[in-house]
Amino acid sequence: MGRPITSLERECDTPERALGAVITQLRVKREWSYQHVAHRVGCDESYMNGMEHGKRNPSFRVLQAIAHLHGLELSRLLALGEQKYKRCLKKGKAAGASRRSAKAR
């Protein structure tokens, strides 16, 4: 079913990528492969991989199954994705501001 990993970074510059990054973090924390999670929630492995990268739009049923698998309410899973996206935006704005001020010097 695939080899579990211990750390993995995902982009979070869009809401879809941020939610995918949260799903990846939850999976990696349990040392599960994305293939294992896909099997447990009843979706195709490529669909799960695309979801984690923010390239696939997960269905309500799959999101609910992922939340349940991790012992979360669906609303909590979505809130974690939203929080991650907001943090990413703040970091991006801060990084952009420091680059602009460095160019001005």
Backbone bond lengths (Angstrom), bond angles and torsions (degrees), N, CA, C in turn:
res aa  C-N    CA-C-N  psi(-1)  N-CA   C-N-CA  omega(-1)  CA-C   N-CA-C  phi
1 M - - - 1.453 - - 1.515 112.67 -
2 G 1.259 120.62 14.76 1.458 122.10 179.86 1.506 111.97 96.05
3 R 1.305 114.11 156.73 1.456 121.22 -175.89 1.527 110.20 -94.25
4 P 1.334 118.35 127.65 1.469 120.06 176.73 1.523 110.75 -70.07
5 I 1.310 116.61 152.60 1.457 121.66 178.33 1.521 109.41 -119.57
6 T 1.328 115.98 167.04 1.460 119.02 -176.23 1.529 113.60 -104.86
7 S 1.331 118.46 -18.20 1.456 120.06 174.91 1.520 109.04 -156.35
8 L 1.326 115.12 150.04 1.452 120.19 -179.03 1.512 108.17 -163.76
9 E 1.311 116.70 129.20 1.462 121.38 178.45 1.519 109.43 -100.56
10 R 1.300 116.33 139.80 1.455 122.94 176.33 1.524 108.68 -125.16
11 E 1.319 116.17 150.32 1.460 121.86 174.87 1.525 108.92 -65.50
12 C 1.328 116.68 151.81 1.472 119.60 179.83 1.528 111.19 -139.60
13 D 1.333 117.20 27.52 1.456 121.34 -175.58 1.530 114.75 -82.54
14 T 1.319 117.51 -2.11 1.466 121.94 172.57 1.528 107.14 -132.24
15 P 1.315 118.03 158.66 1.470 119.00 177.89 1.531 112.37 -58.37
16 E 1.331 116.70 -37.37 1.461 120.34 179.79 1.526 111.53 -65.69
17 R 1.315 116.41 -43.77 1.464 119.94 178.66 1.524 111.52 -67.28
18 A 1.331 116.53 -36.99 1.464 120.12 179.52 1.525 110.82 -64.63
19 L 1.327 117.20 -43.74 1.463 120.22 177.40 1.523 109.91 -63.88
20 G 1.317 116.92 -42.23 1.463 120.69 176.62 1.521 112.22 -60.46
21 A 1.331 115.95 -38.76 1.467 120.42 178.51 1.528 110.50 -65.00
22 V 1.319 117.03 -39.00 1.471 121.11 177.62 1.526 109.84 -64.60
23 I 1.320 116.83 -44.46 1.463 120.72 178.92 1.526 109.93 -61.31
24 T 1.323 116.60 -40.40 1.465 120.85 177.07 1.520 110.66 -63.60
25 Q 1.338 117.29 -46.26 1.469 120.66 -179.58 1.517 111.67 -59.16
26 L 1.321 116.67 -43.53 1.463 120.12 179.29 1.526 110.54 -61.66
27 R 1.319 116.07 -42.69 1.466 121.02 -179.19 1.521 111.58 -66.11
28 V 1.325 116.50 -46.08 1.465 121.23 -178.24 1.525 110.95 -64.89
29 K 1.329 116.00 -37.00 1.466 120.54 178.30 1.529 111.27 -57.30
30 R 1.323 116.25 -35.08 1.471 121.05 178.88 1.523 112.90 -90.53
31 E 1.341 115.34 0.29 1.468 122.31 -179.67 1.534 111.99 60.21
32 W 1.345 115.06 41.93 1.456 121.61 177.17 1.517 109.03 -103.93
33 S 1.310 117.10 148.78 1.459 121.52 172.76 1.531 108.21 -81.65
34 Y 1.327 116.56 159.34 1.464 118.46 177.24 1.529 110.01 -67.05
35 Q 1.331 116.96 -26.73 1.464 120.38 176.83 1.526 110.49 -65.49
36 H 1.325 116.15 -40.22 1.469 120.88 178.87 1.533 110.33 -62.28
37 V 1.326 115.89 -47.24 1.465 119.76 -179.37 1.524 110.35 -64.03
38 A 1.324 116.81 -42.86 1.471 120.45 178.82 1.523 110.28 -57.50
39 H 1.297 116.66 -45.19 1.460 120.99 178.88 1.529 111.15 -61.72
40 R 1.335 116.74 -44.78 1.466 121.17 -177.45 1.532 112.76 -66.83
41 V 1.341 117.32 -33.45 1.468 119.18 -177.90 1.526 112.15 -95.60
42 G 1.329 116.89 -3.93 1.456 120.73 174.79 1.511 115.71 79.72
43 C 1.331 116.36 39.52 1.462 118.56 175.59 1.530 109.58 -130.76
44 D 1.300 115.64 168.13 1.454 122.19 179.92 1.534 110.21 -70.78
45 E 1.325 116.15 146.67 1.466 120.77 -179.38 1.528 112.08 -60.74
46 S 1.327 117.09 -39.99 1.469 119.32 -179.62 1.536 110.91 -68.55
47 Y 1.325 116.75 -32.54 1.464 121.40 175.90 1.530 109.62 -64.61
48 M 1.336 116.12 -44.92 1.466 120.57 179.32 1.525 110.62 -63.33
49 N 1.306 116.78 -43.85 1.458 120.63 179.64 1.528 110.37 -62.44
50 G 1.318 116.85 -44.48 1.459 120.38 178.17 1.519 112.59 -63.69
51 M 1.319 116.67 -35.88 1.462 122.00 177.44 1.535 110.20 -64.27
52 E 1.322 116.28 -44.60 1.463 119.94 -179.45 1.528 112.17 -64.67
53 H 1.321 117.14 -26.68 1.463 121.62 179.02 1.529 112.39 -93.99
54 G 1.340 117.25 2.94 1.452 121.37 179.04 1.514 113.78 74.35
55 K 1.325 117.06 18.44 1.464 121.07 -178.80 1.525 113.01 -98.77
56 R 1.319 116.83 -16.13 1.461 122.01 179.35 1.511 108.72 -118.84
57 N 1.325 115.58 141.66 1.456 121.66 178.88 1.531 107.93 -92.12
58 P 1.331 117.63 108.41 1.467 119.82 -176.48 1.516 112.35 -69.14
59 S 1.302 115.42 145.28 1.465 120.20 176.33 1.526 109.27 -75.52
60 F 1.310 115.44 161.57 1.455 121.57 176.70 1.529 110.03 -57.20
61 R 1.334 116.51 -44.64 1.464 121.78 -178.39 1.530 111.02 -59.65
62 V 1.329 117.13 -44.31 1.463 120.41 -178.53 1.526 110.46 -68.72
63 L 1.322 117.37 -42.54 1.472 119.34 177.79 1.525 111.21 -61.24
64 Q 1.317 115.52 -41.48 1.461 119.58 178.72 1.527 110.49 -62.93
65 A 1.332 117.35 -41.55 1.462 121.65 179.54 1.526 111.21 -66.05
66 I 1.323 117.17 -39.32 1.471 120.83 178.35 1.524 109.59 -64.31
67 A 1.323 116.93 -46.76 1.472 120.35 178.76 1.524 110.10 -58.96
68 H 1.314 116.67 -47.51 1.470 121.31 -179.45 1.533 110.97 -60.83
69 L 1.310 116.95 -42.50 1.461 121.69 179.64 1.530 111.30 -58.00
70 H 1.318 116.04 -34.95 1.465 120.94 -179.11 1.529 112.95 -95.69
71 G 1.321 116.98 7.73 1.464 120.79 177.82 1.511 113.78 71.56
72 L 1.332 116.74 31.09 1.461 121.69 -178.69 1.519 110.43 -117.20
73 E 1.320 115.46 155.03 1.454 121.03 167.08 1.529 106.56 -75.83
74 L 1.313 116.99 148.28 1.461 120.66 178.82 1.531 110.79 -57.47
75 S 1.316 116.65 -40.45 1.466 120.40 179.42 1.522 111.60 -59.85
76 R 1.325 117.25 -35.57 1.468 121.29 178.57 1.528 110.92 -68.62
77 L 1.326 116.58 -42.26 1.462 120.44 178.11 1.530 110.34 -59.49
78 L 1.335 116.11 -46.04 1.461 120.47 179.58 1.531 111.29 -65.46
79 A 1.323 116.60 -38.90 1.467 120.44 178.64 1.528 110.73 -64.24
80 L 1.325 117.66 -39.33 1.465 120.74 177.62 1.528 110.72 -62.07
81 G 1.331 116.36 -40.66 1.457 120.24 176.93 1.518 111.84 -63.67
82 E 1.315 116.28 -42.84 1.462 120.92 179.45 1.535 111.10 -64.52
83 Q 1.322 116.47 -42.83 1.463 120.57 178.99 1.531 111.05 -62.79
84 K 1.317 116.51 -42.05 1.460 120.76 179.30 1.526 110.46 -62.97
85 Y 1.325 116.63 -42.84 1.457 120.93 178.72 1.529 110.93 -61.42
86 K 1.318 117.56 -44.33 1.462 121.35 179.82 1.530 111.30 -63.53
87 R 1.347 116.74 -41.40 1.473 120.04 177.07 1.523 110.53 -62.98
88 C 1.313 116.40 -40.08 1.460 121.36 179.69 1.526 110.44 -63.99
89 L 1.328 116.76 -41.76 1.469 120.80 178.11 1.522 110.67 -61.79
90 K 1.326 116.45 -43.57 1.469 120.07 179.43 1.520 110.67 -62.04
91 K 1.316 116.76 -43.77 1.469 120.51 178.31 1.518 110.55 -62.52
92 G 1.316 116.26 -42.09 1.464 120.93 -179.97 1.512 112.08 -63.88
93 K 1.324 116.39 -41.87 1.460 120.27 178.18 1.512 110.81 -66.93
94 A 1.336 116.63 -40.33 1.464 120.36 179.04 1.523 110.13 -65.44
95 A 1.324 117.13 -42.18 1.459 121.09 179.68 1.523 110.10 -66.42
96 G 1.334 117.19 -40.43 1.462 121.33 178.75 1.512 111.78 -64.50
97 A 1.336 117.63 -39.26 1.464 122.07 179.54 1.520 110.65 -66.04
98 S 1.327 117.82 -41.29 1.467 120.07 -179.26 1.525 110.42 -69.36
99 R 1.347 117.60 -34.02 1.482 120.25 177.14 1.525 109.76 -67.36
100 R 1.363 116.93 -41.04 1.468 120.18 179.94 1.523 110.60 -64.53
101 S 1.335 117.56 -42.01 1.465 119.34 -178.90 1.520 111.66 -69.52
102 A 1.328 117.03 -31.41 1.464 120.69 177.07 1.535 110.18 -68.58
103 K 1.331 117.61 -36.41 1.474 121.39 178.20 1.523 110.58 -68.18
104 A 1.329 117.13 -33.67 1.456 121.75 -176.97 1.523 111.56 -71.19
105 R 1.302 117.25 -22.35 1.482 119.97 -177.11 1.460 111.98 -73.81
